[in-house]
Structures are given as structure tokens and as C-alpha cells.
């Protein structure tokens, strides 16, 4: 479930521009995953937009927040130096 979105629009895209979306996972805490997205114009590698979202896992049966398990935590915990 998404808890928060932050988006910075940095440059406009024009009709016909080829763009690429890049995404990666940032820090993981007890109930929160950080997720980053960058939209880049291919021609000049100019960043058009950057986004940071916070996600939390939900138990589908109880529909309550659930902790990030050890296996998931280890798999997705990375330094957020890239942000």
C-alpha cells in the first residue's frame, strides 16, 4: 500500500521524445519500503522527473500493516545514497 508520494518535475518532455523510467528500492524499515523513480530523456540524458514513494506491506487476510520479514528486509535493504 502506498503511504506517500513525492514528485519533482524538473524538465518537460516533448512530443516524440524517447524517455526511460528507472526505478530502485531504497531503505527498508519495520513497516516502510522506500522506492525511487527517475524519468530520463534518452537524447540528452536529462532527468525530467524524480519521485520517492513510501510503501507498507499489508496482511491480505487481516488487512493490517505487517512487519517487513527478515528475508524481505535483507533482500531489499540498500543504501539510499543514490537518491
Backbone atoms as SQL, in Angstrom:
CREATE TABLE atoms (id INTEGER PRIMARY KEY, chain TEXT, resi INTEGER, resn TEXT, atom TEXT, x REAL, y REAL, z REAL);
INSERT INTO atoms VALUES
  (1, 'A', 1, 'UNK', 'N', 0.846, -1.161, 0.000),
  (2, 'A', 1, 'UNK', 'CA', 0.000, 0.000, 0.000),
  (3, 'A', 1, 'UNK', 'C', 0.899, 1.234, 0.000),
  (4, 'A', 2, 'UNK', 'N', 0.566, 2.214, -0.804),
  (5, 'A', 2, 'UNK', 'CA', 1.351, 3.446, -0.858),
  (6, 'A', 2, 'UNK', 'C', 0.939, 4.356, 0.290),
  (7, 'A', 3, 'UNK', 'N', 1.934, 4.855, 1.005),
  (8, 'A', 3, 'UNK', 'CA', 1.710, 5.763, 2.125),
  (9, 'A', 3, 'UNK', 'C', 1.940, 7.213, 1.707),
  (10, 'A', 4, 'UNK', 'N', 2.926, 7.424, 0.827),
  (11, 'A', 4, 'UNK', 'CA', 3.285, 8.790, 0.438),
  (12, 'A', 4, 'UNK', 'C', 3.986, 8.792, -0.922),
  (13, 'A', 5, 'UNK', 'N', 3.705, 9.826, -1.717),
  (14, 'A', 5, 'UNK', 'CA', 4.417, 10.071, -2.968),
  (15, 'A', 5, 'UNK', 'C', 4.993, 11.482, -2.924),
  (16, 'A', 6, 'UNK', 'N', 6.230, 11.626, -3.362),
  (17, 'A', 6, 'UNK', 'CA', 6.853, 12.938, -3.548),
  (18, 'A', 6, 'UNK', 'C', 7.376, 12.967, -4.971),
  (19, 'A', 7, 'UNK', 'N', 6.984, 13.954, -5.763),
  (20, 'A', 7, 'UNK', 'CA', 7.403, 14.032, -7.162),
  (21, 'A', 7, 'UNK', 'C', 7.954, 15.416, -7.444),
  (22, 'A', 8, 'UNK', 'N', 9.134, 15.449, -8.040),
  (23, 'A', 8, 'UNK', 'CA', 9.738, 16.696, -8.509),
  (24, 'A', 8, 'UNK', 'C', 9.752, 16.663, -10.026),
  (25, 'A', 9, 'UNK', 'N', 9.042, 17.615, -10.636),
  (26, 'A', 9, 'UNK', 'CA', 9.034, 17.752, -12.096),
  (27, 'A', 9, 'UNK', 'C', 10.141, 18.736, -12.448),
  (28, 'A', 10, 'UNK', 'N', 11.162, 18.260, -13.138),
  (29, 'A', 10, 'UNK', 'CA', 12.364, 19.056, -13.359),
  (30, 'A', 10, 'UNK', 'C', 12.466, 19.662, -14.756),
  (31, 'A', 11, 'UNK', 'N', 12.029, 18.927, -15.768),
  (32, 'A', 11, 'UNK', 'CA', 12.112, 19.383, -17.157),
  (33, 'A', 11, 'UNK', 'C', 10.941, 18.801, -17.936),
  (34, 'A', 12, 'UNK', 'N', 10.462, 19.511, -18.964),
  (35, 'A', 12, 'UNK', 'CA', 9.331, 18.999, -19.742),
  (36, 'A', 12, 'UNK', 'C', 9.767, 17.960, -20.767),
  (37, 'A', 13, 'UNK', 'N', 8.884, 17.043, -21.055),
  (38, 'A', 13, 'UNK', 'CA', 9.058, 16.131, -22.185),
  (39, 'A', 13, 'UNK', 'C', 8.300, 16.737, -23.360),
  (40, 'A', 14, 'UNK', 'N', 8.786, 16.477, -24.543),
  (41, 'A', 14, 'UNK', 'CA', 8.155, 16.982, -25.769),
  (42, 'A', 14, 'UNK', 'C', 7.622, 15.800, -26.575),
  (43, 'A', 15, 'UNK', 'N', 6.610, 16.053, -27.371),
  (44, 'A', 15, 'UNK', 'CA', 6.067, 15.031, -28.243),
  (45, 'A', 15, 'UNK', 'C', 7.198, 14.453, -29.087),
  (46, 'A', 16, 'UNK', 'N', 7.313, 13.155, -29.101),
  (47, 'A', 16, 'UNK', 'CA', 8.367, 12.498, -29.872),
  (48, 'A', 16, 'UNK', 'C', 9.612, 12.165, -29.068),
  (49, 'A', 17, 'UNK', 'N', 9.749, 12.731, -27.857),
  (50, 'A', 17, 'UNK', 'CA', 10.902, 12.392, -27.017),
  (51, 'A', 17, 'UNK', 'C', 10.840, 10.924, -26.614),
  (52, 'A', 18, 'UNK', 'N', 11.973, 10.259, -26.693),
  (53, 'A', 18, 'UNK', 'CA', 12.084, 8.909, -26.152),
  (54, 'A', 18, 'UNK', 'C', 12.510, 9.061, -24.705),
  (55, 'A', 19, 'UNK', 'N', 11.744, 8.446, -23.796),
  (56, 'A', 19, 'UNK', 'CA', 12.065, 8.558, -22.377),
  (57, 'A', 19, 'UNK', 'C', 12.206, 7.162, -21.772),
  (58, 'A', 20, 'UNK', 'N', 12.953, 7.107, -20.672),
  (59, 'A', 20, 'UNK', 'CA', 13.198, 5.856, -19.967),
  (60, 'A', 20, 'UNK', 'C', 12.871, 6.077, -18.496),
  (61, 'A', 21, 'UNK', 'N', 12.207, 5.097, -17.907),
  (62, 'A', 21, 'UNK', 'CA', 11.949, 5.120, -16.469),
  (63, 'A', 21, 'UNK', 'C', 12.908, 4.192, -15.763),
  (64, 'A', 22, 'UNK', 'N', 13.520, 4.694, -14.712),
  (65, 'A', 22, 'UNK', 'CA', 14.426, 3.886, -13.880),
  (66, 'A', 22, 'UNK', 'C', 13.818, 3.816, -12.493),
  (67, 'A', 23, 'UNK', 'N', 13.938, 2.668, -11.854),
  (68, 'A', 23, 'UNK', 'CA', 13.392, 2.531, -10.502),
  (69, 'A', 23, 'UNK', 'C', 14.315, 1.664, -9.655),
  (70, 'A', 24, 'UNK', 'N', 14.349, 1.954, -8.374),
  (71, 'A', 24, 'UNK', 'CA', 15.137, 1.148, -7.440),
  (72, 'A', 24, 'UNK', 'C', 14.546, 1.297, -6.042),
  (73, 'A', 25, 'UNK', 'N', 14.897, 0.338, -5.192),
  (74, 'A', 25, 'UNK', 'CA', 14.425, 0.324, -3.808),
  (75, 'A', 25, 'UNK', 'C', 15.466, 0.992, -2.931),
  (76, 'A', 26, 'UNK', 'N', 15.012, 1.827, -2.018),
  (77, 'A', 26, 'UNK', 'CA', 15.897, 2.478, -1.060),
  (78, 'A', 26, 'UNK', 'C', 15.877, 1.734, 0.264),
  (79, 'A', 27, 'UNK', 'N', 15.845, 2.474, 1.319),
  (80, 'A', 27, 'UNK', 'CA', 15.891, 1.902, 2.670),
  (81, 'A', 27, 'UNK', 'C', 14.603, 1.147, 2.993),
  (82, 'A', 28, 'UNK', 'N', 14.743, 0.138, 3.829),
  (83, 'A', 28, 'UNK', 'CA', 13.610, -0.635, 4.328),
  (84, 'A', 28, 'UNK', 'C', 13.637, -0.559, 5.842),
  (85, 'A', 29, 'UNK', 'N', 12.492, -0.232, 6.418),
  (86, 'A', 29, 'UNK', 'CA', 12.364, -0.194, 7.873),
  (87, 'A', 29, 'UNK', 'C', 11.302, -1.194, 8.297),
  (88, 'A', 30, 'UNK', 'N', 10.921, -1.144, 9.554),
  (89, 'A', 30, 'UNK', 'CA', 9.972, -2.104, 10.117),
  (90, 'A', 30, 'UNK', 'C', 8.705, -2.251, 9.268),
  (91, 'A', 31, 'UNK', 'N', 8.056, -1.140, 8.926),
  (92, 'A', 31, 'UNK', 'CA', 6.799, -1.184, 8.175),
  (93, 'A', 31, 'UNK', 'C', 6.842, -0.396, 6.870),
  (94, 'A', 32, 'UNK', 'N', 7.996, 0.095, 6.476),
  (95, 'A', 32, 'UNK', 'CA', 8.057, 1.011, 5.329),
  (96, 'A', 32, 'UNK', 'C', 9.160, 0.611, 4.346),
  (97, 'A', 33, 'UNK', 'N', 8.823, 0.630, 3.059),
  (98, 'A', 33, 'UNK', 'CA', 9.780, 0.473, 1.962),
  (99, 'A', 33, 'UNK', 'C', 9.901, 1.816, 1.257),
  (100, 'A', 34, 'UNK', 'N', 11.103, 2.206, 0.919),
  (101, 'A', 34, 'UNK', 'CA', 11.327, 3.393, 0.119),
  (102, 'A', 34, 'UNK', 'C', 11.507, 2.942, -1.339),
  (103, 'A', 35, 'UNK', 'N', 10.883, 3.657, -2.264),
  (104, 'A', 35, 'UNK', 'CA', 11.011, 3.319, -3.692),
  (105, 'A', 35, 'UNK', 'C', 11.288, 4.606, -4.461),
  (106, 'A', 36, 'UNK', 'N', 12.277, 4.569, -5.364),
  (107, 'A', 36, 'UNK', 'CA', 12.661, 5.743, -6.151),
  (108, 'A', 36, 'UNK', 'C', 12.365, 5.508, -7.628),
  (109, 'A', 37, 'UNK', 'N', 12.037, 6.583, -8.337),
  (110, 'A', 37, 'UNK', 'CA', 11.809, 6.537, -9.781),
  (111, 'A', 37, 'UNK', 'C', 12.439, 7.782, -10.396),
  (112, 'A', 38, 'UNK', 'N', 13.089, 7.603, -11.533),
  (113, 'A', 38, 'UNK', 'CA', 13.610, 8.709, -12.331),
  (114, 'A', 38, 'UNK', 'C', 13.108, 8.533, -13.759),
  (115, 'A', 39, 'UNK', 'N', 12.649, 9.613, -14.355),
  (116, 'A', 39, 'UNK', 'CA', 12.259, 9.622, -15.760),
  (117, 'A', 39, 'UNK', 'C', 13.320, 10.440, -16.498),
  (118, 'A', 40, 'UNK', 'N', 13.970, 9.828, -17.501),
  (119, 'A', 40, 'UNK', 'CA', 15.110, 10.436, -18.182),
  (120, 'A', 40, 'UNK', 'C', 14.842, 10.494, -19.690),
  (121, 'A', 41, 'UNK', 'N', 15.167, 11.618, -20.322),
  (122, 'A', 41, 'UNK', 'CA', 15.092, 11.743, -21.776),
  (123, 'A', 41, 'UNK', 'C', 16.341, 11.083, -22.357),
  (124, 'A', 42, 'UNK', 'N', 16.162, 10.171, -23.315),
  (125, 'A', 42, 'UNK', 'CA', 17.262, 9.390, -23.874),
  (126, 'A', 42, 'UNK', 'C', 18.259, 10.284, -24.616),
  (127, 'A', 43, 'UNK', 'N', 17.776, 11.198, -25.417),
  (128, 'A', 43, 'UNK', 'CA', 18.632, 12.016, -26.300),
  (129, 'A', 43, 'UNK', 'C', 19.761, 12.713, -25.548),
  (130, 'A', 44, 'UNK', 'N', 19.440, 13.334, -24.420),
  (131, 'A', 44, 'UNK', 'CA', 20.448, 14.123, -23.695),
  (132, 'A', 44, 'UNK', 'C', 20.653, 13.672, -22.248),
  (133, 'A', 45, 'UNK', 'N', 19.992, 12.572, -21.873),
  (134, 'A', 45, 'UNK', 'CA', 20.093, 12.020, -20.512),
  (135, 'A', 45, 'UNK', 'C', 19.651, 13.022, -19.444),
  (136, 'A', 46, 'UNK', 'N', 18.822, 13.980, -19.820),
  (137, 'A', 46, 'UNK', 'CA', 18.317, 14.970, -18.870),
  (138, 'A', 46, 'UNK', 'C', 17.205, 14.330, -18.033),
  (139, 'A', 47, 'UNK', 'N', 17.281, 14.513, -16.714),
  (140, 'A', 47, 'UNK', 'CA', 16.260, 13.989, -15.817),
  (141, 'A', 47, 'UNK', 'C', 15.028, 14.888, -15.920),
  (142, 'A', 48, 'UNK', 'N', 13.899, 14.268, -16.251),
  (143, 'A', 48, 'UNK', 'CA', 12.653, 15.007, -16.398),
  (144, 'A', 48, 'UNK', 'C', 11.863, 15.047, -15.100),
  (145, 'A', 49, 'UNK', 'N', 11.929, 13.954, -14.346),
  (146, 'A', 49, 'UNK', 'CA', 11.198, 13.892, -13.080),
  (147, 'A', 49, 'UNK', 'C', 11.860, 12.885, -12.157),
  (148, 'A', 50, 'UNK', 'N', 11.731, 13.152, -10.869),
  (149, 'A', 50, 'UNK', 'CA', 12.190, 12.221, -9.827),
  (150, 'A', 50, 'UNK', 'C', 11.052, 12.034, -8.843),
  (151, 'A', 51, 'UNK', 'N', 10.892, 10.797, -8.379),
  (152, 'A', 51, 'UNK', 'CA', 9.839, 10.513, -7.405),
  (153, 'A', 51, 'UNK', 'C', 10.385, 9.608, -6.308),
  (154, 'A', 52, 'UNK', 'N', 9.836, 9.797, -5.140),
  (155, 'A', 52, 'UNK', 'CA', 10.127, 8.935, -3.988),
  (156, 'A', 52, 'UNK', 'C', 8.789, 8.546, -3.402),
  (157, 'A', 53, 'UNK', 'N', 8.598, 7.259, -3.197),
  (158, 'A', 53, 'UNK', 'CA', 7.356, 6.765, -2.613),
  (159, 'A', 53, 'UNK', 'C', 7.675, 5.932, -1.386),
  (160, 'A', 54, 'UNK', 'N', 6.763, 5.942, -0.447),
  (161, 'A', 54, 'UNK', 'CA', 6.860, 5.086, 0.725),
  (162, 'A', 54, 'UNK', 'C', 5.737, 4.060, 0.645),
  (163, 'A', 55, 'UNK', 'N', 6.093, 2.814, 0.814),
  (164, 'A', 55, 'UNK', 'CA', 5.141, 1.708, 0.735),
  (165, 'A', 55, 'UNK', 'C', 5.150, 0.945, 2.055),
  (166, 'A', 56, 'UNK', 'N', 4.026, 0.368, 2.416),
  (167, 'A', 56, 'UNK', 'CA', 3.990, -0.505, 3.599),
  (168, 'A', 56, 'UNK', 'C', 3.283, -1.810, 3.224),
  (169, 'A', 57, 'UNK', 'N', 3.808, -2.929, 3.724),
  (170, 'A', 57, 'UNK', 'CA', 3.175, -4.219, 3.434),
  (171, 'A', 57, 'UNK', 'C', 1.897, -4.396, 4.260),
  (172, 'A', 58, 'UNK', 'N', 0.926, -5.040, 3.649),
  (173, 'A', 58, 'UNK', 'CA', -0.366, -5.296, 4.287),
  (174, 'A', 58, 'UNK', 'C', -0.609, -6.803, 4.304),
  (175, 'A', 59, 'UNK', 'N', -1.086, -7.309, 5.443),
  (176, 'A', 59, 'UNK', 'CA', -1.505, -8.694, 5.523),
  (177, 'A', 59, 'UNK', 'C', -2.854, -8.793, 4.818),
  (178, 'A', 60, 'UNK', 'N', -2.946, -9.587, 3.766),
  (179, 'A', 60, 'UNK', 'CA', -4.172, -9.655, 2.973),
  (180, 'A', 60, 'UNK', 'C', -5.357, -10.228, 3.733),
  (181, 'A', 61, 'UNK', 'N', -5.091, -11.090, 4.689),
  (182, 'A', 61, 'UNK', 'CA', -6.202, -11.677, 5.468),
  (183, 'A', 61, 'UNK', 'C', -6.771, -10.693, 6.478),
  (184, 'A', 62, 'UNK', 'N', -5.889, -10.085, 7.260),
  (185, 'A', 62, 'UNK', 'CA', -6.357, -9.175, 8.329),
  (186, 'A', 62, 'UNK', 'C', -6.508, -7.739, 7.847),
  (187, 'A', 63, 'UNK', 'N', -5.901, -7.432, 6.693),
  (188, 'A', 63, 'UNK', 'CA', -5.886, -6.070, 6.144),
  (189, 'A', 63, 'UNK', 'C', -5.227, -5.064, 7.090),
  (190, 'A', 64, 'UNK', 'N', -4.241, -5.560, 7.820),
  (191, 'A', 64, 'UNK', 'CA', -3.489, -4.709, 8.740),
  (192, 'A', 64, 'UNK', 'C', -2.043, -4.617, 8.280),
  (193, 'A', 65, 'UNK', 'N', -1.382, -3.550, 8.723),
  (194, 'A', 65, 'UNK', 'CA', 0.048, -3.425, 8.453),
  (195, 'A', 65, 'UNK', 'C', 0.762, -4.640, 8.988),
  (196, 'A', 66, 'UNK', 'N', 1.796, -5.035, 8.287),
  (197, 'A', 66, 'UNK', 'CA', 2.603, -6.150, 8.753),
  (198, 'A', 66, 'UNK', 'C', 4.075, -5.729, 8.715),
  (199, 'A', 67, 'UNK', 'N', 4.859, -6.353, 9.536),
  (200, 'A', 67, 'UNK', 'CA', 6.289, -6.051, 9.557),
  (201, 'A', 67, 'UNK', 'C', 6.952, -6.596, 8.306),
  (202, 'A', 68, 'UNK', 'N', 8.027, -5.961, 7.939),
  (203, 'A', 68, 'UNK', 'CA', 8.855, -6.485, 6.856),
  (204, 'A', 68, 'UNK', 'C', 9.636, -7.648, 7.450),
  (205, 'A', 69, 'UNK', 'N', 9.448, -8.839, 6.916),
  (206, 'A', 69, 'UNK', 'CA', 10.130, -10.020, 7.420),
  (207, 'A', 69, 'UNK', 'C', 11.634, -9.959, 7.177),
  (208, 'A', 70, 'UNK', 'N', 12.379, -10.761, 7.905),
  (209, 'A', 70, 'UNK', 'CA', 13.841, -10.749, 7.810),
  (210, 'A', 70, 'UNK', 'C', 14.324, -11.020, 6.389),
  (211, 'A', 71, 'UNK', 'N', 13.698, -11.981, 5.712),
  (212, 'A', 71, 'UNK', 'CA', 14.121, -12.313, 4.342),
  (213, 'A', 71, 'UNK', 'C', 13.880, -11.132, 3.394),
  (214, 'A', 72, 'UNK', 'N', 12.737, -10.522, 3.505),
  (215, 'A', 72, 'UNK', 'CA', 12.409, -9.366, 2.659),
  (216, 'A', 72, 'UNK', 'C', 13.308, -8.191, 3.020),
  (217, 'A', 73, 'UNK', 'N', 13.519, -7.985, 4.307),
  (218, 'A', 73, 'UNK', 'CA', 14.372, -6.885, 4.763),
  (219, 'A', 73, 'UNK', 'C', 15.779, -7.007, 4.180),
  (220, 'A', 74, 'UNK', 'N', 16.356, -8.196, 4.252),
  (221, 'A', 74, 'UNK', 'CA', 17.706, -8.415, 3.725),
  (222, 'A', 74, 'UNK', 'C', 17.746, -8.254, 2.208),
  (223, 'A', 75, 'UNK', 'N', 16.727, -8.720, 1.539),
  (224, 'A', 75, 'UNK', 'CA', 16.704, -8.668, 0.074),
  (225, 'A', 75, 'UNK', 'C', 16.581, -7.239, -0.447),
  (226, 'A', 76, 'UNK', 'N', 15.802, -6.415, 0.218),
  (227, 'A', 76, 'UNK', 'CA', 15.513, -5.087, -0.290),
  (228, 'A', 76, 'UNK', 'C', 16.205, -3.952, 0.443),
  (229, 'A', 77, 'UNK', 'N', 16.932, -4.209, 1.504),
  (230, 'A', 77, 'UNK', 'CA', 17.650, -3.153, 2.217),
  (231, 'A', 77, 'UNK', 'C', 18.883, -2.771, 1.433),
  (232, 'A', 78, 'UNK', 'N', 18.914, -1.528, 1.017),
  (233, 'A', 78, 'UNK', 'CA', 20.077, -0.996, 0.316),
  (234, 'A', 78, 'UNK', 'C', 20.303, 0.427, 0.803),
  (235, 'A', 79, 'UNK', 'N', 21.471, 0.891, 0.615),
  (236, 'A', 79, 'UNK', 'CA', 21.782, 2.283, 0.939),
  (237, 'A', 79, 'UNK', 'C', 20.970, 3.190, 0.040),
  (238, 'A', 80, 'UNK', 'N', 20.463, 4.281, 0.577),
  (239, 'A', 80, 'UNK', 'CA', 19.709, 5.228, -0.240),
  (240, 'A', 80, 'UNK', 'C', 20.627, 6.332, -0.738),
  (241, 'A', 81, 'UNK', 'N', 21.937, 6.041, -0.873),
  (242, 'A', 81, 'UNK', 'CA', 22.909, 7.022, -1.367),
  (243, 'A', 81, 'UNK', 'C', 22.578, 7.487, -2.772),
  (244, 'A', 82, 'UNK', 'N', 21.823, 6.706, -3.508),
  (245, 'A', 82, 'UNK', 'CA', 21.515, 7.009, -4.895),
  (246, 'A', 82, 'UNK', 'C', 20.507, 8.139, -5.028),
  (247, 'A', 83, 'UNK', 'N', 19.800, 8.454, -3.971),
  (248, 'A', 83, 'UNK', 'CA', 18.757, 9.487, -4.056),
  (249, 'A', 83, 'UNK', 'C', 19.327, 10.868, -4.126);
